[in-house]
Amino acid sequence: MSRRPGAGAGEAFLALADLLLPAPCAGCGVDGTRWCATCRGRWRRPALLEVPGLPPVLALAPYAGSPREVLLSYKERGRRELARPLAGLVAEALRAAAVPPAALVPAPSRPSAARARGGDHVLRLARAVVRRARTAGGDVPCVSRALALGRGAADSVGLDAAARADNLARHLRLRPRGLPPPGCAVALLDDVLTTGATARAATSVLAAAGRPVDVVVVLTLADRRAPRSSVRVRSSRDGGRHPPGLLHSG
């Protein structure tokens, strides 16, 4: 995969801005740093969870407090520079869970929402994860834009689990040209797991297309009671889907 034009220049500009322009922390608002060490540390205990109806779910942080503010800053408040450090945390979490280099399938945004935000924030994050992996050397994942939401899809905010599932059943569609390469591991990437409706619909569509999802990766998890453990993910390439005992405490 070739490097996108302008990516290096954009990163250099952000580095220069960090030196010249004071910026509040996206998590706590303290001046002088875009993301302070204390707030970043709240993302360094990823959890791999067993959620009914889903492959293993790798969650980086709870959707509360500082992590919630960071996510909203990146997603809704124009803090695109957070894609790079968030991608680094995603890459670290994937390594910690022993996930093989995978095709990252971004959970799609509604077209109108993506336009309002200046682009699809999950797609941007997926591309940043790939750039990070390329810089680190070794096997590199890829981005597979296999899913899309139709223009008639409703905003999921405020919808209960049943309404979200119905909305997705009517509007989530497959993009066959964007399917992951045959035989590679597949990771579904999203920003937050709430009811799990989006992840269930997406994994179902991909499984029906012959590309079963090995792990669902989310930046944040709305269920603050979720347990934390040291775990391993086995790719479907190793034979079979996720058998009992795949998730285990270390």
SELUM-805168 format. One record per residue: x, y, z of N, C-alpha, C, O, CB in turn. Coordinates in steps of 0.05 Angstrom, whole numbers, plus 32768, in hexadecimal, padded with zeros to 4 digits. Glycine has a CB too. Example, Ala and Ser with C-alpha at 12.3 -4.5 7.8 and 13.67 -1.06 7.14 Angstrom:
2
81087F8E809C80F67FA6809C81087FBE809C811D7FBE80A980E27FA780B5;81017FD3808E81117FEB808F81028001809D810C801780A1811A7FF48072;
//
This chain:
250
80117FE880008000800080008012801980008023801B80117FED80008018;800E802B7FEE801F80427FEB8016805780007FFF80588008801D804E7FCF;8029806880078024807D801A80138092800D8018809A7FF6803E80898025;7FFE809C801C7FEC80B080107FFB80CA800D800A80D2801F7FD380B38021;7FF880D87FF6800580F27FF27FFE810580087FE6810780107FFE80FE7FD7;801181148013800C81288027800C811E8043800B812F80567FF381358021;800E81048048800D80F980638025810380738022810C808A800C80DB8063;803D810280678055810A807580548128807B805C81308091806D81048065;804B81388068804A8155806D8036815C8083803B816E8093804181638053;8020814D8084800C815280998017814C80B48012815B80C77FF381418094;8026813680B68031812E80D08047814380D98049814980F0803D811280CF;8056814C80C6806A816080CC805D817A80D68067818780E8807C816680B4;8047818280C98039819A80D1802F819780EE803181AA80FE802181A080BE;8024818080F5801A817C81108031817D8124802D8188813A800B81628112;80488172811D805E8172812F8067818F8134806E8197814A807681628124;8068819F811F806F81BB8121805B81CA8132806281DB8142807281C98106;804181C4812E802C81D1813E802F81CB815B802A81DC816C801081C98134;803781B28161803B81AB817D805081BC818B804E81C281A38042818E8180;806481C4817B807A81D48186807281F28189807A81FF819C809281D18175;806281FC8176805D8218817480438221818180418238818A805E82218158;802F82108181801482188189800C820881A2800B81EF81A2800082138172;8005821681B87FFB820881CF7FE081FB81C97FCF820881BC7FF9821B81E7;7FDC81E381D17FC381D581CC7FBA81C781E67FCA81BB81F37FC681C081B5;7FA181C981EC7F9781BB82047F96819D82007F92819481EA7F7B81C6820C;7F9A818F82167F98817282157F7B816A820D7F68817582187FA081658230;7F78815881FA7F5E814F81F17F4E814182077F36813E82057F61813E81D9;7F5C8136821B7F4F812782307F47813782487F31813382537F6081118238;7F58814A82517F528158826A7F53817682677F4B818582797F668150827F;7F5C818082507F5C819D824A7F7481AC82557F7581C482527F4581A98256;7F88819E82617FA081AC826B7FAF81B882537FB181AC823E7FB28199827B;7FB981D082577FC781DE82417FE381D3823C7FEF81C7824E7FC981FC8247;7FEC81D68224800881D0821D800D81B58211802481B08208801881D38235;7FFA81A4820F7FFE818A82037FE4818081F67FCF81848202800981758217;7FE6817481DF7FCE816B81D17FC1815381DF7FA9814F81DC7FD5816581B4;7FD1814381ED7FC7812C81FB7FDB812582117FF0811A820B7FC2811381E7;7FD4812C822A7FE7812A823F7FEC810D82467FDD80FB82407FDD81398258;800381088254800B80ED825A7FF780DF826D7FF280C7826A802780ED8267;7FEB80EE827F7FD880E282917FC080D882827FB680C182877FCF80F682A7;7FB580E882707F9D80E082617FA480C9824E7F9480B7824A7F9280F88251;7FBC80CA82427FC380B5822F7FC6809A823E7FC1808582337FDD80BC8221;7FCF809C82577FD3808482677FB98075826C7FBA805D82727FE0808A8280;7FA38083826A7F898075826E7F81806382587F6E8054825A7F73808A8272;7F91806382427F8B8052822B7F9D803A822A7F9C802A82177F8D80628211;7FAE8036823E7FC38022823C7FBD8008824A7FCF7FF882507FDD802D8247;7FA3800382507F9B7FE9825B7F847FDE824A7F6E7FDC82547F927FED8279;7F8A7FD682317F757FCC82207F697FB2822B7F777FA282387F7F7FC78204;7F507FAE82257F427F95822E7F387F8682167F2E7F9282037F2A7F9C8241;7F3B7F6C82177F307F5A82037F197F4B82107F1D7F3C82237F467F4681F7;7F017F4F82057EE87F4782127ED87F3382027EDA7F3381E97ED87F5F8219;7EC87F24820F7EB67F1282027E9A7F1E82037E8E7F2182197EB67EF5820F;7E907F2781EC7E767F3481EA7E637F2281DB7E6A7F1981C57E797F5081DC;7E4B7F1D81E57E397F0A81D77E347F1281BA7E2F7F2981B47E1E7F0981E6;7E367EFF81A87E317F03818C7E487F10817D7E447F1781657E1A7F148189;7E5F7F1381897E767F20817C7E8F7F0F817F7E927EFF81917E7A7F3C8187;7EA37F13816C7EBD7F0981707EC97F1781897EBC7F2981937ED07F0D8157;7EE17F1081917EEE7F1F81A77EEE7F3D81A17EF37F45818B7F0B7F1581AB;7EE97F4D81B67EE87F6A81B47F007F7581C37F037F7181DB7ECD7F7581BF;7F117F8481B47F287F9181C07F217FAE81C47F1E7FBD81B17F417F8D81AE;7F1F7FB781DD7F177FD281E47F2E7FE081F27F3A7FD582057EFE7FD381F6;7F357FF881E97F4C800681F37F468015820D7F588018821E7F57801981DF;7F2E802082107F28803182287F0A8032822C7EFB802C82197F34804D8224;7F01803982447EE5803D82487EDB8057823C7EEA806A823A7EDE803C8267;7EC2805782347EB6806F82297EAC808182407E94808382467E9E80698215;7EBF808D824E7EBA809E82657ED280AF826A7EE880A982637EB3808C827E;7ECD80C582787EE380D682817EF580E0826B7EEC80E882557EF380C88295;7F0F80DF82707F2380E9825D7F2280DA82427F2380E7822D7F3E80E68269;7F2080BF82427F1F80B182287F0780BA82177F0980BE81FE7F1E8093822B;7EF080BE82247ED980C882157EDE80E482097ED780E981F27EC080C98227;7EEB80F582187EF18110820E7F05810E81F67F02811D81E37EFD81218224;7F1980FD81F87F2C80FA81E27F1D80F081C97F2280FB81B37F4280E681EA;7F0C80DC81CC7EFE80D281B57EEC80E881A87EEC80EB81907EED80BA81BD;7EDE80F681B97ECC810C81AE7EDD812281A17ED5812E818D7EBB811781C5;7EF4812881AD7F06813C81A07F0F813381857F0F814381727F1E814181B2;7F16811A81827F1E810F81687F07810E81557F098115813D7F2B80F4816B;7EF08104815E7EDA80FE814D7EC9811681457EC18119812E7EC880E9815A;7EC4812781597EB0813D81557EBC815981567EAF816C814D7E9B813B816A;7ED4815C81617EDE817781667EF6817F81557F058192815B7EE5817A8183;7EFB817081407F108177812D7F2C817181357F3F817B81287F0D81938127;7F31816181497F4C815B81527F57814381427F5C812E814E7F4D81568171;7F5B814781287F64813181177F808127811E7F87811081187F63813980FA;7F908138812B7FAB813081317FAC811981457FC0810C81487FBA8148813C;7F95811481527F9480FE81657F9480E381577F9880CE81647F7C81008177;7F8F80E2813D7F8F80C9812F7FA980BA81327FAA80A281357F8980CD8111;7FBF80C981317FD980BC81327FDF80AF814D7FE68097814D7FEF80D0812C;7FDC80BD81647FE180AF817D7FCC809981837FD38085818F7FE180C38194;7FB3809E817B7F9F8089817F7FA68070816F7FA3805981787F8380938177;7FB0807481567FB9805D81467FCF804E81537FD0803581527FC18067812A;7FE2805C81607FF7804F816E7FED803D81857FF780278189800B8063817A;7FD8804781937FCD803781A87FBE801F819E7FBE800981AA7FBA804981B9;7FB0802281877FA3800B817A7FB77FF681737FB37FDF81787F9380148162;7FCD7FFF81667FE27FEC815E7FEE7FDE81767FF37FC581757FF87FFB814F;7FF37FEC818C7FFD7FDF81A47FEA7FCB81AF7FF27FB581B880047FF481B9;7FD07FD181AF7FBC7FBF81BA7FBA7FA681A97FB77F9081B37FA17FCD81BB;7FBC7FA9818E7FBB7F92817D7FD37F7F81817FD07F6781827FBA7F9B815F;7FEA7F8B818680027F7B818B7FFF7F6C81A680057F5581A9801B7F8C818C;7FF47F7B81BB7FF27F6F81D57FDE7F5881D57FE27F4481E47FE87F8481E9;7FCA7F5981C47FB67F4381C27FBF7F2E81AD7FB07F1B81A87F9B7F4E81BA;7FD77F3181A27FE27F1D818F7FD07F1A81777FCD7F04816C7FE67F02819C;7FC47F31816E7FB47F3081557FC77F31813D7FD87F43813C7FA07F488154;7FC67F1F812A7FD87F2081137FD17F3881027FBB7F4381047FD57F068103;7FE47F4180F17FDF7F5780DF7FC57F5280D07FC17F3D80C37FF67F5B80CB;7FB27F6480D27F977F5F80C97F8E7F7480B57F997F8A80B47F847F5E80E0;7F797F6D80A67F6A7F8180977F587F9080AA7F477F8580B77F5A7F74807F;7F5D7FAA80AC7F4C7FBB80BE7F347FC580AE7F377FD3809A7F5D7FD380C9;7F1C7FBD80B77F047FC580AA7EF77FDB80BB7EED7FD580D17EF07FAD80A6;7EF77FF480B27EEB800980C27ECD800780C37EC0800380AE7EF4802480B8;7EC1800980DB7EA4800C80DC7E9C802680CF7EA8803B80D57E9A800B80FA;7E8A802580BC7E85803D80AC7E75805380BB7E65804C80CD7E7680368093;7E79806B80B47E69808280BE7E53808880AA7E55808280927E7B809B80C3;7E3E809580B47E2A809F80A17E3780B4808F7E4780C480997E1180AC80B1;7E3080B580757E3D80C880637E3A80E5806D7E4E80F4806B7E3180C58048;7E2380ED80777E1F810880807E30810E80987E3B8125809B7E02810E8086;7E3380FB80AA7E4480FF80C27E61810280BA7E6F811280C57E4080E880D6;7E6A80F180A87E8680F3809F7E8C810E80927EA1811980977E8C80DC808B;7E79811880827E7D813280767E7F8148808B7E908159808A7E6681398062;7E6D8147809F7E6D815B80B47E87815A80C47E90816F80CE7E55815780C7;7E93814380C77EAC814180D77EC5814580C67EDB814480D17EAD812680E4;7EC2814980AC7ED9814D809B7EE6813380937EFE8132808D7EED815E80A9;7ED7811D80937EE28103808B7ED980EE809F7ECF80F380B47F0081048089;7EDD80D580967ED680BE80A67EEC80B980BB7F0280B280B47ED180A48095;7EE580BE80D57EFA80BD80EA7F0480A180EF7F1C809D80F67EEF80C88103;7EF4808C80EB7EFD807180F07F0F806880D87F23805A80DD7EE6805D80F3;7F08806F80C07F19806A80A97F34807780AC7F49806C80A77F0C8073808F;7F34809080B57F4D809F80BA7F5E809180CE7F77808E80CB7F4880BC80C3;7F52808780E47F61807980F87F6D805F80ED7F84805980F37F4E80728110;7F5D805080DE7F67803780D27F80803C80C17F93802D80C27F51802980C2;7F7F805180B17F96805780A07FAE805F80B17FC5805980A97F8F806E808C;7FA9806D80C77FBF807480D87FCC805C80E57FE4805B80EA7FB6808880EE;7FBC804780EC7FC6802E80F77FD9802180E37FEE801780EA7FAF801B8100;7FD1802180CA7FE1801480B57FFB802480B28011801780AF7FD28013809B;7FFA803E80B28013804E80B08025804880C7803D804680C4800C806C80AE;801A804680DE802A804080F68038802580F3804F802280FA80188040810F;8029801180EA80357FF680E7804B7FF780D2805F7FE980D5801F7FE280DF;8047800680BC805B800780A78075801380B2808B800A80AB80518017808F;8072802780C3808A803480CE8099802180E180B1802280E28082804D80DE;808A801080EF80967FFE810280A47FE680F580B47FD9810180817FF48116;809D7FE280DB80A97FCB80CC809A7FB280D180887FB180E280C67FC880D4;80A27F9D80C380947F8380C5807B7F8280B580767F9280A3808E7F7D80E3;806A7F6E80BC80517F6B80AD803F7F8380B2803D7F8D80C880437F5180B5;80317F8C809E80207FA4809F80037F9D80997FFE7F8F8086802A7FB9808B;7FF17FA680AA7FD57FA280A47FCC7FB3808D7FDB7FC380837FC37FA880BD;7FB37FAF80847FA87FC0806F7F8D7FCA80787F817FC0808B7FA77FB18054;7F837FDE80697F687FE8806E7F557FDD80587F5B7FDF80417F688008806E;7F3F7FD280617F2B7FC7804E7F107FD680537F037FD280677F287FA88052;7F097FE680407EF07FF580427ED97FE480377ECE7FE880227EF180108032;7ED27FD080477EBF7FBC803E7EA27FC280457E8F7FB5803C7EC67FA1804B;7E9E7FD780567E837FDD805F7E7C7FFA805A7E8D800C80597E807FD7807D;7E627FFF80567E58801B80527E3C801D805E7E2E8009805F7E5980228034;7E35803580667E1A803B806F7E0C804B80597E18805E804E7E1A804B808A;7DF3804480547DE4805380407DDD806F804A7DDE807580627DCB80448039;7DD5808080387DCE809C803F7DB6809E80517DB480B2805F7DC980AC8025;7DA5808A80517D8D808C80627D928082807F7D7F8082808E7D78807C8056;7DAA807B80867DAF807180A17DAB808780B57DB3809E80B17DCC806580A3;7D9F808080CC7D9A809380E17DB2809580F47DC1808280F67D80808C80F1;7DB480AB81027DC880AE81167DC2809B812D7DAB809A81367DC980CC8121;7DD6808B81367DD18077814A7DCE808281667DC4807581787DE78063814A;7DD6809B816A7DD480A881847DB680A9818C7DA680B4817D7DE180C48185;7DB0809F81A47D9580A081AD7D84808781A67D6E808481B17D8880B781A3;7D8E807681947D80805E818D7D86804781A07D9D804581A97D8780568170;7D72803781A77D78802081B77D83800981A67D86800C818E7D5E801781C6;7D897FF381B37D977FDD81A47D867FD3818D7D917FCE81777D9D7FC681B7;7D6C7FD081917D5A7FC6817C7D597FD981647D5A7FD1814D7D3E7FC08186;7D577FF3816B7D55800781557D6F800981467D6F800D812E7D4E80228161;7D86800781547DA0800781477DA27FF081347DAB7FF2811D7DB78007815B;7D9A7FD8813D7D9C7FC0812D7D8B7FC381147D937FBB80FE7D947FA7813D;7D737FCD81177D617FD181007D6D7FE580EC7D6C7FE180D47D457FDA8109;7D777FFB80F67D84801080E67D9A800480D57D9D800A80BD7D8E802780F7;7DAB7FF480E27DC27FE880D47DB97FD380C07DC47FD180AA7DD57FDC80E8;7DA57FC380C87D9B7FAE80B57D927FBA809B7D947FAE80867D857F9E80C2;7D877FD2809C7D7C7FDF80847D917FEF80757D8D7FF3805D7D657FF1808C;7DA67FF780827DB8800A80747DD6800280727DE4800D80637DB780248082;7DDE7FEE80827DFA7FE580807DFD7FD380677DEE7FC080647E037FD6809A;7E117FD980577E147FC9803E7E327FC1803A7E447FCE80457E0A7FD88026;7E367FAD802B7E507FA380247E5B7FB1800C7E4D7FB67FF97E507F848020;7E757FB7800C7E837FC17FF57E967FAB7FEC7EAC7FA97FF67E937FDC7FFC;7E8D7F9A7FD97E9D7F827FD27EBA7F897FC97ECC7F797FCF7E907F747FBB;7EBE7FA07FBC7ED97FA67FB47EEB7FAD7FCB7F047FAD7FC97ED97FBE7FA0;7EDF7FB27FE37EEF7FB97FFA7EF47FA2800D7EFF7FA680237EE37FCF8009;7EEC7F8A80057EEF7F7380177F0C7F6D801E7F1E7F71800D7EE27F5A800A;7F127F6480367F2D7F5D803D7F377F47802B7F287F3780207F2F7F54805A;7F527F4580277F5D7F2F80177F567F1480227F557F11803B7F7C7F328014;7F517F0080127F4B7EE6801C7F627EDB802E7F797EDE80277F467ED28005;7F5A7ECE80447F6D7EC180557F7B7ED280697F8A7EC7807A7F827EB58044;7F777EEC806A7F847EFD807E7F727F0180967F5A7EFD80947F8C7F188072;7F7E7F0880AC7F6E7F0E80C47F5E7F2780BF7F667F3880AF7F807F1280DD;7F477F2A80CC7F357F4180C87F2F7F4D80E37F277F3F80F67F1B7F3880BA;7F337F6780E57F2C7F7680FE7F197F8C80F77F1E7F9D80E57F467F82810B;7F027F8C81047EEE7FA281017EF67FB881147EFA7FB3812C7ED17F988107;7EF87FD1810A7F027FE8811A7EEB7FFC811D7EDE8003810A7F1A7FF5810D;7EE6800481367ED18019813C7EDA802A81537EEE802581607EB6800B8142;7ECB804081577ED48053816C7EC8804C81877ED68050819B7ECB806E8164;7EB0804281887EA3803C81A37E90802481A07E828022818C7E95805581AE;7E90801381B37E7C7FFD81B47E68800481CA7E6E800781E17E8A7FE281BB;7E4F800781C17E39800D81D47E277FF581D77E2B7FE481E87E29802681CB;7E137FF281C67E027FDB81C67E0E7FC381B87E057FAC81BC7DE77FE181BA;7E227FC881A77E2E7FB281977E1F7FAE817C7E277F9C816D7E2E7F9981A6;7E0A7FBD81777DFA7FB9815F7E0B7FBD81457E097FAD81337DE37FCC815E;7E1B7FD281457E2C7FD7812D7E3F7FC081287E427FB681127E3B7FF18130;7E4D7FB7813D7E607FA2813A7E537F8881327E5E7F7981217E707F9E8155;7E3C7F82813D7E2E7F6981367E257F6981187E287F56810A7E167F648148;7E1A7F8081107E117F8280F47E297F8080E17E287F7280CD7E027F9C80F0;7E3F7F8E80E87E577F8E80D67E637F7280D57E6A7F6980BF7E6B7FA280E0;7E667F6580EC7E737F4A80EB7E617F3680DC7E6B7F2480CF7E787F408108;7E477F3A80DE7E357F2880CF7E377F2C80B17E387F1880A27E187F2D80D8;7E387F4580A87E3B7F4A808C7E567F3F80817E567F33806C7E397F698087;7E6B7F4380907E857F3A80877E877F1B80877E927F0F80757E9B7F458099;7E7B7F0E809C7E7B7EF1809C7E6B7EE680857E747ED280797E6F7EE780B7;7E557EF2807E7E457EE980677E547EEC804D7E4F7EDD803A7E2B7EF98065;7E677EFF804C7E787F0380347E917EF180347EA17EF380227E7F7F208032;7E937EE080487EAA7ECE80497EC37EDA80567ED97ED080527EB17EC5802F;7EBF7EF080657ED67EFD80737ECF7F0080917EC97F16809A7EDC7F188067;7ECF7EEA80A07EC87EEB80BC7EDB7EFD80CC7EF37EFE80C67EC87ECF80C9;7ED17F0C80DF7EE17F1F80EF7EEE7F1081067EE07F0181147ECF7F3680F9;7F087F14810A7F167F07811F7F157F1681397F157F0B814F7F337F038117;7F157F3181377F157F42814F7F077F5C81487F0B7F6781337F327F46815A;7EF87F66815B7EEC7F8181597EFC7F94816B7F007F8F81837ECD7F818162;7F077FA9815F7F187FBC816D7F097FD681707F017FE2815C7F337FC0815E;7F057FDF81897EF87FF8818E7F09800A81A07F17800081B27EDC7FF3819C;7F098024819A7F18803681AB7F0D803781C77F1C803681DA7F178053819F;7EF2803781C97EE6803A81E47ECE802681E77EC2801E81D37EDD805681E9;7EC8802082007EB3800E82067EA0801B821A7EA98026822E7EBE7FF38213;7E86801C82137E73802A82247E6E801B823E7E66802882527E59802D8215;7E728001823F7E6D7FF182587E857FF4826A7E997FE782657E677FD38251;7E838004827F7E99800982917E9F7FF182A37EB37FF082B17E94802282A2;7E8D7FDD82A47E917FC682B57EA27FB082A77EA77F9C82B37E767FBA82BD;7EAA7FB5828F7EB87FA0827F7ED27F98828E7EE17FA882977EBF7FAB8263;7ED77F7D828F7EEF7F73829C7F087F78828B7F057F7C82737EEC7F5582A3;7F1F7F7782977F387F7A82887F487F60828C7F4A7F5682A27F477F938291;7F557F5782767F647F3E82787F7A7F3F82637F7A7F4F82517F527F268274;7F8D7F2C82677FA37F2882537F9B7F1182417F967EFB824B7FBE7F238261;7F997F1682277F8C7F0382157F9B7F0081FB7FAF7F0D81F67F707F0C8210;7F917EED81EB7F9C7EE881D17F867EE381BD7F727ED681C47FB07ECF81D1;7F897EED81A57F767EE9818F7F827ED5817B7F997ED881737F6E7F038182;7F727EC181737F7B7EAF815E7F6D7EB681457F557EB881447F767E918166;7F7C7EB9812F7F717EBF81157F617EA8810B7F687E91810F7F867EC88102;7F4C7EAE80FC7F3C7E9980EE7F4D7E8A80DA7F467E7580D17F237EA480E1;7F647E9680D27F767E8980BF7F837E7080CC7F8C7E5E80BE7F8C7E9C80B6;7F837E6F80E77F8F7E5980F57F7C7E4180F87F837E2D81047F997E618110;7F647E4480ED7F517E2E80ED7F3B7E3381017F3F7E3581197F5F7E1480F5;7F227E3580F67F0B7E3881077F087E5481117F1B7E6481117F0D7E26811F;7EEF7E5B81197EEA7E7581257EF17E7381427F007E61814A7ECC7E7D8122;7EE87E8581527EF17E88816E7EE67E7381807ECE7E7581887EEA7EA38178;7EF57E5E81877EEA7E4881977EE87E5081B47EF47E6481BC7EFC7E2F8194;7EDA7E4081C57ED97E4581E17EF57E4681ED7F067E3681E67EC87E3081F0;7EFA7E5981FF7F147E5C820B7F277E6D81FC7F3E7E7082047F217E41820E;7F1E7E7981E67F307E8B81D77F387EA381E87F4F7EAB81E87F227E9581BD;7F257EAE81F87F2B7EC3820A7F327EB782257F247EA682307F137ED7820D;7F497EBF822F7F517EB382497F617EC782597F6E7ED9824D7F627E998244;7F617EC482727F707ED682847F8E7ECE82837F947EB682837F657ED682A1;7F9F7EE382837FBB7EDD82827FC87EDC829D7FE07ED782A07FCA7EF18271;
//
